[in-house]
Amino acid sequence: MVRTFHAIFENGVLRPVEPVELPDHCAVEIEVRTVEQPSDAHRLEEVYRILQRRFSSGETDVAGRHDEHQP
């Protein structure tokens, strides 16, 4: 069985960023491929784009919908 998932390497441990359904103590083989992280400038551009879209929507009370996208 082959599964692909994303993980963060921190303090010497690979930590999956999403739940991984594997039985406890099972052996796995890992092939590591690093993923380029977007620069801070790119992240800020994305935030500004989202804010501009909300500002331009004409909606006046966005605070009233702050839980709308929460899990």
N, C-alpha and C positions, 0 to 999 in steps of 0.2 A: 504494500500500500504506500502511495506517495502523497504527501500533503505539503502544502506550502503555507507558511505563516510568517508574520513579521515579529521580530523580537528586538529588544534593546539589550546591549551588552553593558553591564555596569557592575563594578566591584567583582569582576571575574566570573560573573554569572550571566547567562542568556535568559532574559525575562520576556516571555511572550506578551505582546500588547493586546492580545485577544485570547479568550479561552481556547485551550487545546484539549481535545477529547482523546486522551491516551490513558491506558490503564497504568496504575501506579507501578513503578519499578520496571517498566518495559524498556528494552534497549532500543535506541534509535541511532541512525546514521545521519550526520548533519553535514550539509554542504553550505558553506558560508559565502554569501555575496553581499558586499556592503552596498547600501543605498544612499545616494546623495541626498543630503538634507537641503531644503531650500534656504537661501540666505535670509538674514533678518530683513533686508530691504524688500525681498519678494514677499515675505510674510506681512510686512506693513502695507505693501501695495494691496494685498488681498483684503486686509482689514479695512483700508480706506475705500476699496471698491464696494464692500458690503455696506459700510456706513453710508456711502453716497447713494446706493440703491435704496436703502431704508429712508434716507432723508428725502429723496426724490419721489417716494411713494405717495406722499400726501397724507399719510397716516400721522395723526398728531399725538397719540398716546401709546407709544411702543412699550412703556413700562408696564402697562396693563396686560401685556402679552409676554412678559419675560420668561414664563415657564413653558411657553409653547413648544420649544425644541428640546426640552429636558427629557431624559429617559425615564 
